[in-house]
């Protein structure tokens, strides 16, 4: 309370006059102090204003038993084709029929008059191209600026149903009301479910995905770009897709868009953080403890961070990484390679933060400035944010961290790969106060501005951090993948990055963030805020499966496993379909639901079931059922049980 200073006289008097500490309170204080001292540099813990209460114990709700009776059949769709009808009207409206429902798709574009229009005009030319596919419709709107000035050109596309939507999803989340908006490039989706069928839209090209706003009303769903600017005489094509579904099912839409995006690639193995500092040396952790940690977590990738050693008490972000003594990291890698040779070793990398004091001047042309002109930081004044590009010196210098990580010892760390934190951007998605000629500051990306929604005119130019840093990040990621392993935090924000296939997770301080992983690599990182035991971690695994996501371990010293977990059978996984409570991959099905599970063929199954404590149940009865020549595993799972069915 007093930040290490002596308490005021009033508090000292209260303490002196108080009765002796209850032994239970004293024991609690010592236990908390011991726990906190493992996490930080706390030297003194003061408990004040404490009250001891005796309460009746709460009787926990009995857990739901295994279901009886008929079970749902869960297998991949046998065919991927939607029976829809498309008619293009003379006014540019697109009519789409699905079953008995008809949807109208209309577009409108802004002009600086101010006015909204539906076709070419004195400010820009417009041409639309439509391509039909089995599961989706691709629309390309090409605009050409006819003026000699930068042209603000917002465009929005509305899908109107014949009646109110039963339910809508924006960026994978279903709001409580039908009227809502979202701007999440990691999951740039809008989907509406009607009485029997559904229809969704999403952007495809880089600019539209970065700028996207998804929206819904009682009878409309749609998407918009409210930040687009065209240079004089320049043409740009906004590419987007319409996905009708034969039933009102968000996961039918999701799995179709995953096929459209071509993101069902193989996720090789499980992942775990394990810090490298003196607390894990041979005198602290025995060889057996190290082996158990890696193998009970089934850690195919083991990643050490930058929490130790520190530069002036700061994390070694950015170019300060190159000044540190990483001998403890090298020793830990060498030790674990002998004890658990199957694990690949990664080191932490972040390309947007630098903690060196001299970086402010040295990398002035790469500094990220907020709209008010102040330097952007990560929460501390020394954690300043920069944007690496091929053209600025910061990009060149911070890339040397990767060379150190992958370089052979003794000069390098000799790692097998890189863990790249916050791959797309860090904290701020847009940079302001740009250099007009691209020198002496960050360049304008050529397509982005704040646009006044009333006057429809440009307020100020800005740059998307994702767009101006993308060439640098893309080249560096390809370089890493050519030499080793790459794992990243955060999902792709552009189609360009979607085409680079490697595992990327989402953080789950809120489990609903799993929706951001559904449209690329469906992996949830453990919850660093709530996980304090392996049982806590297992519960997060179950919650991630509610969104069709697999799991990577996060906390290390506070989540030390004592037995193998469901992650032992999660990977490798090449996703075929995601569902609520399960993921079907070519190699395995991972689920927390009951049902008849299979691949729609006669393949044999090996089944591993885990109980509500996260322990495998070796004698669990999961009979094989054959229907129409197809093999299914019959799973009847009590509450908080899970299973991996290995093909």
Phi and psi in degrees as a GROMACS rama.xvg file:
@    title "Ramachandran Plot"
@    xaxis  label "Phi"
@    yaxis  label "Psi"
@TYPE xy
-104.037  15.2713  UNK-2
54.5381  38.9295  UNK-3
86.9318  -6.08684  UNK-4
-85.4793  157.905  UNK-5
-60.0622  142.215  UNK-6
-67.6558  154.695  UNK-7
-57.9967  161.442  UNK-8
-56.7194  -37.754  UNK-9
-58.5866  -44.8542  UNK-10
-68.794  -37.4399  UNK-11
-63.9479  -38.8532  UNK-12
-65.147  -40.2527  UNK-13
-62.8207  -41.3432  UNK-14
-64.881  -42.6331  UNK-15
-64.7774  -33.6885  UNK-16
-85.3392  -9.61943  UNK-17
-73.4343  156.418  UNK-18
-68.5927  160.496  UNK-19
-55.3431  147.869  UNK-20
-60.644  133.322  UNK-21
-58.3523  135.852  UNK-22
-55.1513  -34.4211  UNK-23
-66.0027  -41.3343  UNK-24
-65.8295  -41.8482  UNK-25
-62.6801  -43.1781  UNK-26
-64.2997  -39.7001  UNK-27
-61.5004  -45.6092  UNK-28
-59.3841  -42.9339  UNK-29
-65.904  -39.1036  UNK-30
-66.0569  -43.2331  UNK-31
-65.3873  -43.214  UNK-32
-60.2621  -42.8634  UNK-33
-62.8352  -40.8983  UNK-34
-66.9742  -45.9231  UNK-35
-65.8392  -33.7249  UNK-36
-64.9103  -22.0082  UNK-37
-76.2244  -18.053  UNK-38
-100.436  -25.8751  UNK-39
-151.55  -169.202  UNK-40
-100.147  25.955  UNK-41
-62.8089  131.336  UNK-42
-106.284  -32.5239  UNK-43
-132.12  132.821  UNK-44
-117.828  124.757  UNK-45
-112.855  124.696  UNK-46
-102.446  126.725  UNK-47
-135.348  160.909  UNK-48
52.0317  48.2566  UNK-49
-98.7954  139.539  UNK-50
-128.357  132.124  UNK-51
-95.5889  123.142  UNK-52
-120.448  143.737  UNK-53
-106.574  117.43  UNK-54
-122.57  153.807  UNK-55
-69.492  139.089  UNK-56
-67.5588  144.585  UNK-57
-87.8431  125.21  UNK-58
-77.7878  118.427  UNK-59
-65.2191  148.925  UNK-60
-65.8259  134.134  UNK-61
-59.9145  139  UNK-62
-75.5669  148.335  UNK-63
-64.6849  129.149  UNK-64
-75.9066  173.625  UNK-65
-62.6446  141.419  UNK-66
-72.3955  155.659  UNK-67
-116.74  169.429  UNK-68
85.1027  -167.687  UNK-69
-61.8047  148.416  UNK-70
-119.049  149.584  UNK-71
-68.9016  145.708  UNK-72
-92.86  124.209  UNK-73
-119.427  113.575  UNK-74
-155.193  161.597  UNK-75
-63.237  152.317  UNK-76
-59.8469  138.494  UNK-77
-73.1496  -28.9869  UNK-78
-145.174  154.683  UNK-79
-119.287  76.8119  UNK-80
-149.967  132.358  UNK-81
-110.593  130.421  UNK-82
-83.0966  96.949  UNK-83
-128.215  162.283  UNK-84
-122.429  136.765  UNK-85
-125.953  128.944  UNK-86
-129.779  130.348  UNK-87
-102.48  119.548  UNK-88
-81.9061  163.255  UNK-89
-63.5004  -30.8452  UNK-90
-81.8196  6.02104  UNK-91
94.2233  -8.71695  UNK-92
-67.3701  139.423  UNK-93
-105.818  125.851  UNK-94
-106.436  130.081  UNK-95
-123.859  123.818  UNK-96
-105.534  131.647  UNK-97
-133.8  117.79  UNK-98
59.0146  -128.28  UNK-99
-92.634  -2.01761  UNK-100
-94.6226  148.966  UNK-101
-127.556  131.36  UNK-102
-115.981  141.767  UNK-103
-108.431  127.675  UNK-104
-111.556  116.86  UNK-105
-124.912  147.37  UNK-106
-122.783  151.253  UNK-107
-145.888  151.337  UNK-108
-131.33  146.658  UNK-109
-88.6507  150.676  UNK-110
-130.561  156.332  UNK-111
-78.155  14.996  UNK-112
-61.7012  -44.1291  UNK-113
-91.6382  143.838  UNK-114
-165.042  152.616  UNK-115
-103.041  134.798  UNK-116
-128.573  172.106  UNK-117
-118.759  3.0772  UNK-118
-159.671  -168.896  UNK-119
-61.8803  154.421  UNK-120
-158.992  -170.436  UNK-121
-68.7191  -15.4753  UNK-122
-90.5704  -35.6426  UNK-123
-154.083  153.754  UNK-124
-90.9237  152.375  UNK-125
-141.34  133.639  UNK-126
-136.254  136.442  UNK-127
-119.466  135.102  UNK-128
-123.89  135.365  UNK-129
-123.861  130.687  UNK-130
-123.54  127.585  UNK-131
-97.044  138.028  UNK-132
-130.055  174.297  UNK-133
-59.4504  -40.1042  UNK-134
-114.681  -10.7671  UNK-135
-150.852  165.816  UNK-136
-123.571  125.294  UNK-137
-100.763  127.151  UNK-138
-115.231  132.929  UNK-139
-122.254  115.294  UNK-140
-104.197  113.475  UNK-141
-102.697  124.359  UNK-142
-113.77  142.485  UNK-143
-130.424  123.264  UNK-144
-70.474  120.462  UNK-145
-94.4151  -1.25809  UNK-146
-99.583  175.43  UNK-147
-104.199  22.0026  UNK-148
-132.27  163.601  UNK-149
-61.2304  129.121  UNK-150
-110.816  117.531  UNK-151
-72.8502  128.357  UNK-152
-141.581  84.2851  UNK-153
-76.1294  143.49  UNK-154
-138.092  143.287  UNK-155
-140.98  149.974  UNK-156
-131.737  119.777  UNK-157
-112.685  134.508  UNK-158
-109.094  119.312  UNK-159
-108.208  128.413  UNK-160
-93.9913  170.348  UNK-161
-76.9991  -17.8194  UNK-162
-146.511  178.766  UNK-163
-64.4847  148.436  UNK-164
-69.5912  144.829  UNK-165
-72.7908  -37.4238  UNK-166
-161.74  147.874  UNK-167
-128.993  157.017  UNK-168
-131.149  128.809  UNK-169
-119.637  123.801  UNK-170
53.3973  34.749  UNK-171
84.5592  -4.36416  UNK-172
-109.86  141.232  UNK-173
-100.945  108.29  UNK-174
-69.67  159.203  UNK-175
-69.1279  -26.6817  UNK-176
-113.136  157.1  UNK-177
-76.0856  -17.2928  UNK-178
-97.2518  112.813  UNK-179
-163.09  166.631  UNK-180
-138.37  161.429  UNK-181
-154.045  148.049  UNK-182
-135.797  88.6754  UNK-183
-136.47  95.0684  UNK-184
-59.2662  -25.1631  UNK-185
-67.7291  -26.2289  UNK-186
-141.891  76.0889  UNK-187
-85.2479  51.0803  UNK-188
-115.072  147.153  UNK-189
-128.418  131.638  UNK-190
-141.796  135.667  UNK-191
-123.069  133.776  UNK-192
-103.031  122.542  UNK-193
-91.9176  -163.592  UNK-194
-62.2792  -44.7704  UNK-195
-121.577  -26.4332  UNK-196
-126.308  -175.023  UNK-197
-153.277  169.899  UNK-198
-154.769  137.04  UNK-199
-132.557  161.861  UNK-200
-137.74  152.499  UNK-201
-158.233  151.407  UNK-202
-77.8671  156.263  UNK-203
-119.192  -40.508  UNK-204
-78.6071  163.868  UNK-205
-58.1556  -50.6727  UNK-206
-64.9804  -47.2137  UNK-207
-61.9235  -39.2588  UNK-208
-67.1557  -40.9438  UNK-209
-66.9255  -39.3532  UNK-210
-84.4872  -7.061  UNK-211
-57.8981  140.801  UNK-212
-123.277  123.601  UNK-213
-100.72  141.889  UNK-214
-146.898  163.946  UNK-215
-150.755  151.4  UNK-216
-133.104  -171.916  UNK-217
-58.1763  -38.6847  UNK-218
-128.112  13.8043  UNK-219
-133.905  145.196  UNK-220
-130.18  156.312  UNK-221
-176.372  -173.892  UNK-222
-146.927  156.982  UNK-223
-149.058  156.331  UNK-224
-116.972  108.918  UNK-225
-101.522  14.9051  UNK-226
-132.097  8.08911  UNK-227
-77.5313  136.827  UNK-228
-131.359  138.993  UNK-229
-113.397  133.58  UNK-230
-69.8102  161.06  UNK-231
-55.6417  129.664  UNK-232
73.9931  -0.808562  UNK-233
-86.381  144.011  UNK-234
-107.14  147.17  UNK-235
-145.868  140.427  UNK-236
-112.261  116.234  UNK-237
-85.6746  118.18  UNK-238
-111.718  130.878  UNK-239
-149.379  169.296  UNK-240
-131.28  148.526  UNK-241
-115.154  128.147  UNK-242
-122.953  102.5  UNK-243
-79.936  147.644  UNK-244
-126.211  143.302  UNK-245
-73.7651  -10.8542  UNK-246
-142.242  158.017  UNK-247
-79.1709  73.7762  UNK-248
-133.257  114.8  UNK-249
-56.5298  -38.8273  UNK-250
-71.5509  -26.4892  UNK-251
-64.3549  -43.1817  UNK-252
-63.1944  -46.686  UNK-253
-60.5725  -46.3713  UNK-254
-68.9462  -31.9386  UNK-255
-66.9661  -43.0655  UNK-256
-69.5066  -28.4031  UNK-257
-66.1219  -36.6565  UNK-258
-70.0608  -39.7071  UNK-259
-59.1022  -42.334  UNK-260
-80.5656  -10.9852  UNK-261
57.2741  55.4658  UNK-262
-116.287  14.5548  UNK-263
-88.8015  66.0355  UNK-264
-102.18  167.645  UNK-265
-76.2592  131.115  UNK-266
-101.165  112.458  UNK-267
-70.0262  -45.3974  UNK-268
-163.91  174.357  UNK-269
-74.592  166.194  UNK-270
-138.748  144.9  UNK-271
-150.876  139.392  UNK-272
-81.6381  143.013  UNK-273
-149.228  105.361  UNK-274
-60.3327  151.913  UNK-275
-112.542  100.236  UNK-276
-153.131  171.402  UNK-277
-56.8334  -21.1745  UNK-278
-66.4533  -15.9  UNK-279
-107.854  13.0818  UNK-280
-65.0563  174.588  UNK-281
-61.288  -26.1701  UNK-282
-82.2472  -9.39284  UNK-283
-105.743  -52.4803  UNK-284
-108.905  126.101  UNK-285
-72.7152  166.362  UNK-286
-58.0498  -41.1829  UNK-287
-66.0923  -38.1299  UNK-288
-63.0105  -39.5277  UNK-289
-64.4805  -46.3081  UNK-290
-62.1421  -45.0531  UNK-291
-62.5624  -40.6583  UNK-292
-59.0236  -48.2614  UNK-293
-68.5241  -45.0226  UNK-294
-81.6499  -33.9769  UNK-295
-68.1191  -30.5345  UNK-296
-86.6296  -5.74858  UNK-297
50.6121  46.632  UNK-298
-78.6012  97.0045  UNK-299
-68.2413  -35.1909  UNK-300
-117.391  127.117  UNK-301
-115.261  123.979  UNK-302
-119.129  128.296  UNK-303
-100.542  150.155  UNK-304
-101.563  -155.64  UNK-305
-125.253  28.085  UNK-306
-76.4384  -17.5203  UNK-307
-153.638  135.582  UNK-308
-74.6909  170.261  UNK-309
-116.539  155.459  UNK-310
-101.251  109.828  UNK-311
55.3949  36.4858  UNK-312
79.5927  3.81825  UNK-313
-108.234  153.515  UNK-314
-60.4037  144.827  UNK-315
-82.5087  62.4922  UNK-316
-78.4276  151.053  UNK-317
66.9654  -144.412  UNK-318
-72.7054  -12.7599  UNK-319
-64.6911  -21.2973  UNK-320
-54.2694  -35.8874  UNK-321
-75.8819  -8.76082  UNK-322
-97.3441  -6.19182  UNK-323
-90.4718  156.458  UNK-324
-91.6853  107.232  UNK-325
-99.0677  28.4958  UNK-326
-63.8979  -35.4093  UNK-327
-66.0818  -38.7155  UNK-328
-60.79  -44.5051  UNK-329
-63.1188  -40.4541  UNK-330
-65.1007  -40.7847  UNK-331
-66.5202  -41.8578  UNK-332
-61.32  -44.942  UNK-333
-62.2801  -40.9071  UNK-334
-66.1705  -46.8895  UNK-335
-68.9205  -29.3753  UNK-336
-65.7859  -31.3178  UNK-337
-75.9569  -39.3795  UNK-338
-81.8971  -37.5662  UNK-339
-138.02  74.0029  UNK-340
-65.1126  -13.8237  UNK-341
-74.6172  -16.4611  UNK-342
-83.2845  142.358  UNK-343
-96.7677  141.453  UNK-344
-109.163  127.179  UNK-345
-117.624  157.449  UNK-346
-126.653  147.023  UNK-347
-66.851  139.491  UNK-348
-143.808  139.167  UNK-349
-138.952  130.217  UNK-350
-101.996  0.0748311  UNK-351
-112.605  -10.0071  UNK-352
-114.675  140.009  UNK-353
-138.683  133.119  UNK-354
-106.343  3.04243  UNK-355
-70.6328  134.841  UNK-356
-61.3684  -40.3294  UNK-357
-73.9381  -9.95028  UNK-358
-64.3117  -27.3223  UNK-359
-56.576  -44.8429  UNK-360
-85.7543  -40.7836  UNK-361
-62.7377  -36.4359  UNK-362
-118.093  40.2112  UNK-363
-59.1479  -33.196  UNK-364
-74.518  -9.6303  UNK-365
-109.3  0.749631  UNK-366
-66.9511  138.822  UNK-367
-91.2687  118.526  UNK-368
-108.26  140.544  UNK-369
-77.8334  176.929  UNK-370
-63.1999  -26.0965  UNK-371
-88.6216  4.29588  UNK-372
89.6179  -3.03651  UNK-373
-84.3831  151.612  UNK-374
-66.0884  136.592  UNK-375
-81.1361  138.558  UNK-376
-134.364  176.658  UNK-377
-98.9516  17.8621  UNK-378
119.497  -20.1771  UNK-379
-125.001  146.289  UNK-380
-63.4331  -19.7486  UNK-381
-92.4998  -10.5935  UNK-382
-91.4028  67.618  UNK-383
-80.9803  150.166  UNK-384
-101.597  138.046  UNK-385
-131.687  161.08  UNK-386
-118.848  111.024  UNK-387
-76.8805  137.307  UNK-388
-137.341  171.239  UNK-389
-67.2092  -24.1898  UNK-390
-88.7679  -26.944  UNK-391
-96.7144  159.461  UNK-392
-70.8943  -26.0327  UNK-393
-63.3756  -42.9812  UNK-394
-58.0471  -45.8612  UNK-395
-61.7539  -43.7329  UNK-396
-75.2526  -40.9623  UNK-397
-70.0499  -25.117  UNK-398
-65.078  -20.9471  UNK-399
-65.6232  -22.5072  UNK-400
-58.2899  -41.6851  UNK-401
-64.8635  -39.8053  UNK-402
-62.2084  -38.9186  UNK-403
-65.7678  -42.5483  UNK-404
-63.5114  -44.37  UNK-405
-90.5312  -16.5454  UNK-406
-66.5964  149.787  UNK-407
-69.3339  151.984  UNK-408
-70.8593  152.128  UNK-409
-88.463  -19.623  UNK-410
-72.1766  -38.6206  UNK-411
-97.2533  179.4  UNK-412
-88.3809  -18.0911  UNK-413
70.2402  32.8548  UNK-414
-78.4638  162.647  UNK-415
-86.6891  -13.6943  UNK-416
-177.304  -170.365  UNK-417
-128.123  136.08  UNK-418
-99.9792  120.417  UNK-419
-106.452  110.128  UNK-420
-82.0999  143.653  UNK-421
45.0634  63.5128  UNK-422
-62.5409  -37.7789  UNK-423
-85.4591  -43.2355  UNK-424
-166.384  171.919  UNK-425
-132.165  110.035  UNK-426
70.0356  -45.6662  UNK-427
-119.554  127.164  UNK-428
-88.578  -14.3642  UNK-429
-130.136  145.274  UNK-430
-112.953  140.558  UNK-431
-119.606  178.07  UNK-432
53.625  66.2653  UNK-433
-92.1596  156.404  UNK-434
-78.7209  125.925  UNK-435
-62.3777  -36.2353  UNK-436
-99.4888  6.59671  UNK-437
81.9406  0.355608  UNK-438
-114.555  146.366  UNK-439
77.4016  12.6924  UNK-440
174.554  179.115  UNK-441
-71.3215  143.955  UNK-442
-80.0072  160.204  UNK-443
-76.4581  139.114  UNK-444
-75.8272  -8.83439  UNK-445
86.2895  -1.02222  UNK-446
-139.383  0.346347  UNK-447
-126.386  137.948  UNK-448
-158.042  159.743  UNK-449
-79.6824  127.594  UNK-450
-118.957  130.252  UNK-451
-68.2833  123.424  UNK-452
-69.7717  -14.5036  UNK-453
-96.0406  -50.9788  UNK-454
-82.3017  -17.9708  UNK-455
61.6667  26.4383  UNK-456
-112.204  160.99  UNK-457
-69.4386  128.448  UNK-458
-87.3011  -48.4513  UNK-459
-165.509  149.637  UNK-460
-77.8356  152.33  UNK-461
-151.531  169.368  UNK-462
-122.902  138.102  UNK-463
-73.963  123.743  UNK-464
-59.5623  -39.2184  UNK-465
-61.8085  -41.4057  UNK-466
-74.2716  -44.243  UNK-467
-76.4968  -22.2832  UNK-468
-93.9407  -8.92267  UNK-469
-59.9006  -45.4799  UNK-470
-57.6492  -40.1024  UNK-471
-64.3919  -49.1879  UNK-472
-67.4241  -38.0192  UNK-473
-63.2653  -46.1287  UNK-474
-65.2364  -41.5547  UNK-475
-68.6406  -39.7403  UNK-476
-62.8788  -42.9075  UNK-477
-63.1212  -37.7482  UNK-478
-63.9293  -41.7659  UNK-479
-64.2678  -46.7528  UNK-480
-65.0922  -28.0972  UNK-481
-71.202  -21.0202  UNK-482
-112.012  -16.9633  UNK-483
-176.312  -144.501  UNK-484
-101.233  144.548  UNK-485
-133.504  127.29  UNK-486
-127.403  139.741  UNK-487
-134.921  159.671  UNK-488
-100.918  121.743  UNK-489
105.409  141.764  UNK-490
-90.264  160.111  UNK-491
-61.8027  142.522  UNK-492
-106.894  0.381279  UNK-493
-140.86  158.794  UNK-494
-64.999  -34.3242  UNK-495
-56.3028  -45.3981  UNK-496
-75.2612  -27.9572  UNK-497
-58.7515  -32.5  UNK-498
-76.4367  -8.78877  UNK-499
-97.5616  105.871  UNK-500
-92.2833  110.627  UNK-501
-157.461  157.585  UNK-502
-68.7042  131.5  UNK-503
-136.369  128.396  UNK-504
-106.107  176.03  UNK-505
-121.015  146.398  UNK-506
-76.2573  149.317  UNK-507
-124.621  42.0508  UNK-508
-54.5897  -32.2405  UNK-509
-119.879  123.149  UNK-510
-63.9262  -21.9315  UNK-511
-66.5024  -13.714  UNK-512
-65.1537  -12.6469  UNK-513
-57.5038  -26.3373  UNK-514
-60.9401  -25.9061  UNK-515
-73.3432  -19.6236  UNK-516
-91.3454  -13.6219  UNK-517
-66.995  -24.061  UNK-518
-96.7618  5.88111  UNK-519
-143.49  -106.097  UNK-520
-100.054  113.078  UNK-521
-78.3719  76.8641  UNK-522
-130.146  128.735  UNK-523
-104.579  129.787  UNK-524
-78.548  145.347  UNK-525
-54.6957  156.266  UNK-526
-85.3976  106.929  UNK-527
-68.9998  -16.8198  UNK-528
-82.507  -33.5697  UNK-529
-116.771  -18.6717  UNK-530
-78.429  117.33  UNK-531
-129.342  9.09879  UNK-532
-160.805  167.688  UNK-533
-67.7613  -27.335  UNK-534
-68.1705  -41.0558  UNK-535
-57.2704  -44.3934  UNK-536
-62.6181  -41.776  UNK-537
-61.2309  -39.3614  UNK-538
-65.035  -34.9212  UNK-539
-69.2201  -35.7586  UNK-540
-56.6172  -44.6489  UNK-541
-63.7928  -41.4304  UNK-542
-69.0135  -34.9489  UNK-543
-64.2254  -38.4715  UNK-544
-64.3918  -24.8864  UNK-545
-57.46  -26.3962  UNK-546
-103.054  8.45359  UNK-547
76.0701  26.4436  UNK-548
-111.84  146.586  UNK-549
-85.5231  -172.8  UNK-550
-138.724  137.169  UNK-551
-114.675  141.018  UNK-552
-73.1634  143.753  UNK-553
-113.744  -80.2703  UNK-554
-58.5784  141.992  UNK-555
-107.595  -69.5143  UNK-556
-68.8814  -21.0032  UNK-557
-96.3792  -9.2876  UNK-558
-129.673  80.377  UNK-559
-103.566  111.965  UNK-560
-74.1134  152.635  UNK-561
-112.281  -0.909202  UNK-562
-162  164.327  UNK-563
-64.8503  152.962  UNK-564
-124.353  -179.098  UNK-565
-55.8763  -29.0896  UNK-566
-61.3844  -18.3879  UNK-567
-63.4191  -20.8449  UNK-568
-124.236  17.022  UNK-569
-85.2052  -28.557  UNK-570
-129.591  158.649  UNK-571
-68.8355  153.935  UNK-572
-141.488  124.111  UNK-573
-109.744  100.028  UNK-574
-58.5979  140.324  UNK-575
-110.022  -51.3734  UNK-576
-145.552  145.53  UNK-577
-104.932  147.586  UNK-578
-144.802  170.472  UNK-579
-72.9343  102.494  UNK-580
102.412  2.26957  UNK-581
-159.299  161.307  UNK-582
-133.876  126.548  UNK-583
-100.185  118.856  UNK-584
-115.226  168.041  UNK-585
-60.9631  -34.6501  UNK-586
-93.4145  -23.0811  UNK-587
-163.908  162.761  UNK-588
-121.147  127.13  UNK-589
-115.059  129.087  UNK-590
-149.985  155.455  UNK-591
-118.699  17.6402  UNK-592
-118.322  159.92  UNK-593
-87.3039  153.987  UNK-594
161.958  177.906  UNK-595
-98.6319  110.245  UNK-596
-109.311  136.645  UNK-597
-170.542  -176.892  UNK-598
-107.926  6.57163  UNK-599
77.3997  23.469  UNK-600
-141.803  -167.518  UNK-601
-101.253  18.2191  UNK-602
-61.3893  147.198  UNK-603
-82.4534  155.181  UNK-604
-123.47  142.13  UNK-605
-113.191  126.406  UNK-606
-115.025  133.834  UNK-607
-127.651  117.369  UNK-608
-111.653  139.326  UNK-609
-119.528  140.474  UNK-610
-84.3328  -173.274  UNK-611
-72.0449  -4.3792  UNK-612
-103.454  2.20183  UNK-613
83.2622  16.6625  UNK-614
-104.437  141.017  UNK-615
-67.7521  139.676  UNK-616
-105.958  99.5932  UNK-617
-67.0274  -26.5752  UNK-618
-105.177  20.5221  UNK-619
-66.4465  134.04  UNK-620
-85.6093  113.29  UNK-621
-133.124  82.3832  UNK-622
-67.5162  155.46  UNK-623
-88.6721  134.152  UNK-624
-122.203  133.427  UNK-625
-112.179  123.494  UNK-626
-131.21  123.934  UNK-627
51.5591  39.1092  UNK-628
78.6565  2.33065  UNK-629
-103.903  140.73  UNK-630
-96.061  131.564  UNK-631
-129.726  149.613  UNK-632
-99.806  126.401  UNK-633
-88.0494  112.525  UNK-634
-111.619  122.176  UNK-635
-121.312  96.9213  UNK-636
-103.331  126.803  UNK-637
-64.4531  168.743  UNK-638
-57.5105  137.554  UNK-639
68.6713  16.7871  UNK-640
-91.4397  162.319  UNK-641
-149.411  169.731  UNK-642
-153.684  151.825  UNK-643
-122.269  121.823  UNK-644
-104.473  111.359  UNK-645
-94.9834  127.992  UNK-646
